[in-house]
Amino acid sequence: MNAMDTETGFAIEHSDEESILVRHVEELHRYAFFIANEDGRRFLGESVTIGNNGTANDGADFAAEARGFAERQARELNLID
C-alpha cells in the first residue's frame, strides 16, 4: 500500500495489523507507529521517528502531523478503532 495525501504531504509506506509506516514526502522523514490493543480497543501506541539528516527541518517538527495522518489512514484501513 502506498497511499499519498498531497494536502498533508505524507504517504503510507507500509501498513499491517502491527504497525503503520508514514513518510514525509518532501523531506523523507519516516515515522513508524505501532498498533496497540488494550481492553479490546485498537489504537496507535508508541512511535519511532526516523529523521533524514540531510534536510533543513528535524523529523520531530512534523511528528504531530504525521501522527494525525497515520491515525486517519489507520482508521480508514480498519487497523484501529
PEQUIQUI-V412381 format. One record per backbone hydrogen bond with DSSP energy under -1.0 kcal/mol. NH is the residue of the N-H (numbers start at 1). CO is the residue of the C=O. Records with the same first field share a line. If there is no record, write none. Layout:
BEGIN
NH: CO ; CO
END
This chain:
BEGIN
5: 10
9: 5
11: 23
12: 3
13: 21
14: 21
16: 19
20: 33
21: 14
22: 31
23: 11
24: 29
25: 9
28: 24
30: 50
31: 22
32: 48
33: 20
34: 46
35: 18
36: 43
38: 41
41: 38
43: 36
45: 34
48: 32
50: 30
61: 58
62: 59
63: 60
66: 62
67: 63
68: 64
69: 65
70: 66
71: 67
72: 68
73: 69
74: 70
75: 71
76: 72
77: 73
78: 75
79: 74
81: 42
END
